[in-house]
Amino acid sequence: MTAVLPERSTAAPAPTTPAHVRTDACACGTCAAAGTGAADLLARLASAPGGRAAVVAGDRRLTFDELRAEAAVVAARLDALGVGPESVVALCLPRGAALVTAIIGTLTAGAAYLPVDPALPADRRRHLVEDSGAHLVVTDGTEGSPVSGVRAVTAAELTATPIGDPAPSPYTPVPVTGDTLAYVIYTSGSTGRPKGVEIGRAAASLLLRELEEAGAATGEGARVGWNASPSFDASVQQWTRLCRGDTLVMIDEETRRDPSLLAAFIDEQALTDLDITPSHADPLLDLLTRDGGPRPLTLLVGGEAISPALWDRLAAAHRSGLLRALNVYGPTECTVDATAGWIDGPGEPHIGAVLPGLRMRLLDERLAPVGPGESGELYLAGPRVGRGYRRRPGLTAERFVADIAGASGGRMYRTGDRCRLLPDGRLVYLGRADGQVKLRGHRIELPEIEAALTRVEGVAEAAVILGEDAGGTASLIAYHRGGDATALRTALSDSLPAYMVPSAYVAVDRFPTTPSGKLDRSALPTRVDTPAEEEHRAADGNGTDGLNGRAEELIARVWTQVLGAASIGPDDNFFKLGGHSLLAIKLVSRVRAELSVALPVKAVYAHPRLRDLAAHIEELLAARDA
């Protein structure tokens, strides 16, 4: 069934400003709800118009009545399987209607959900399920439970009604409090293994209310794109929009990766709200604004710092009414978004003001407040601070510390981010105070990658930094003493998410050290112009010799420009040469420009070897000419 789309407005909504700033003495309804947990997401979902589209996923369309009915069946079945408050249900499902139903059904049963992206390596999925102590795993049926002894059920089994069974009676949601666990999301860990962040019900509910107050959620009947990985905390901000009666539109992986397809999808599906990282917003912005017409579209830009150049482009589009752009920032530990600010003027990029469910502290190394205009580490306190790390009391005590200026027993989260406060109350992000980096919207602890590298046989020492590839694109660079680059890439691909696998590998005889004998990261080159020799040597050993035909020669030339490789052969692999999603977009754009052929980004993933991609392009050219 094809979704029926609403009429499009020709005027962009007028920008608004955050309407509320929380103080310690605040007694508004939003802040009071955080203390009592009274404002539950499910209560708001129950009042959404029944016939309105709740979820659109390809040709499948679920109304709110259908979503609530399916979720009630899921909750009843989970209840029968012993799931209840504080139980964790691992959802190993791709983005789609089944995932949404499973999330709402799990919460209705009083339990918490753990998103496990099926695209993660098997070892990573196994660790998440084991470490979380999940009660059971819900899959799409393509494989069983990642962990022996943990029961697996399919999403279809949870929603199916056997023939002849009477219609299920209405299921009453299990009573919960504001502190009852809502979800667990794992982030990269500085100790070498990922850590699970626990978030309660009231915090998730407050997130939605505060984004509404900040103007981030458009009017009634909004159509919200879900493009985040289920394992990424931005997905929480996206699916909770259902609870205000908005329609959730699933964006498949092919469309998400390709700016041209995504721009067309935004128009075809009449999207009004889209959360996106700066890396993906950059190529998309030109496509959205090239026709000069306004769109009723709000871009929530977050996940990493916005460059001054992109800031100015977004601000120009915002001021001209072509679209609205809001910069959002926040750690997973404080329920997704902690600050928000409109990108509406030139000048220094900022991350906006703190949202009302949180309170800000800018402190120095002695936990003393810094003066106006001075930099300090950002601490966040208030009802949206998470419960801590799953089964990690020591780490929880280290990062969730006593609130020095709040009520007795209050806690604040140490973000590790350095910021400076502007006179108008907005914050400027200055960088990290530790080994964490942000890359294409993903939060990455470099020590976790280094720990994985040193577990590879033959590697005596390793260091990973965030640098640039030959094209100036931010990339991870691995320096290693011992080990083979190809073997290292293979080993990391088997244990880490793709976004944590470095693009370049540099063998060194010894690492630079500080006078005290510690690793001196600042002395490691932040730009690698040519991949390691074993990574880009042509298969036939003769550089670019052996190329056959116009398409192979063109691709080799473009790869040389995009990847900075000195020699390219027909059997070389784009991703083994250091390619990644953003470079794939550049590759596709240049091929389209030179050959006038509609090459999708997914073709690079399907045909990463030069010879195979060239053959695919030749087929596209033949079809076009025919």
Salt bridges, closest charged atoms under 4 A:
ASP24 OD1 - ARG359 NE 2.60
ASP40 OD1 - ARG201 NH1 3.66
ASP65 OD1 - ARG68 NH2 2.87
GLU70 OE2 - ARG60 NH2 2.91
GLU86 OE1 - ARG387 NH2 2.95
ASP123 OD1 - ARG126 NH1 2.69
ASP131 OD1 - ARG193 NH1 3.28
GLU143 OE1 - ARG125 NH1 3.01
GLU198 OE1 - ARG387 NH2 3.34
GLU198 OE2 - ARG390 NH1 2.90
GLU210 OE1 - ARG384 NE 2.65
GLU212 OE1 - ARG44 NH1 3.07
GLU212 OE2 - ARG244 NE 2.76
GLU220 OE2 - ARG52 NH2 3.02
ASP246 OD2 - ARG241 NE 2.83
ASP246 OD2 - ARG244 NH1 2.66
GLU253 OE1 - ARG95 NH2 2.96
GLU253 OE2 - ARG256 NH2 2.60
GLU253 OE2 - ARG257 NE 3.62
GLU254 OE1 - LYS602 NZ 3.42
ASP258 OD2 - ARG592 NH2 3.07
ASP267 OD2 - ARG295 NH2 2.82
ASP273 OD2 - ARG241 NH2 3.38
ASP282 OD1 - ARG313 NH1 2.35
ASP286 OD1 - ARG313 NH2 2.90
ASP291 OD1 - ARG295 NH1 3.65
GLU333 OE2 - ARG443 NH2 2.52
GLU348 OE2 - ARG420 NH2 2.52
ASP364 OD2 - ARG366 NH2 3.49
GLU377 OE2 - ARG414 NE 2.86
ASP403 OD2 - ARG359 NH2 3.50
ASP403 OD1 - ARG361 NH2 2.97
ASP417 OD1 - ARG432 NH1 2.68
ASP424 OD2 - ARG426 NE 2.69
ASP434 OD2 - ARG432 NH2 2.62
GLU445 OE2 - LYS195 NZ 3.73
GLU448 OE2 - ARG124 NH1 2.57
GLU450 OE2 - ARG521 NH2 2.68
GLU461 OE1 - ARG481 NE 3.34
GLU468 OE1 - ARG527 NH1 3.22
ASP469 OD2 - HIS580 NE2 3.41
ASP529 OD1 - ARG527 NE 2.89
GLU533 OE1 - HIS536 NE2 3.47
GLU533 OE2 - ARG537 NE 3.88
GLU535 OE1 - ARG489 NH2 3.30
ASP571 OD1 - ARG609 NH1 2.55
ASP571 OD2 - ARG611 NH2 3.30
GLU594 OE1 - ARG557 NH2 3.04
ASP612 OD1 - ARG609 NH2 3.01
ASP625 OD1 - ARG624 NH2 3.06
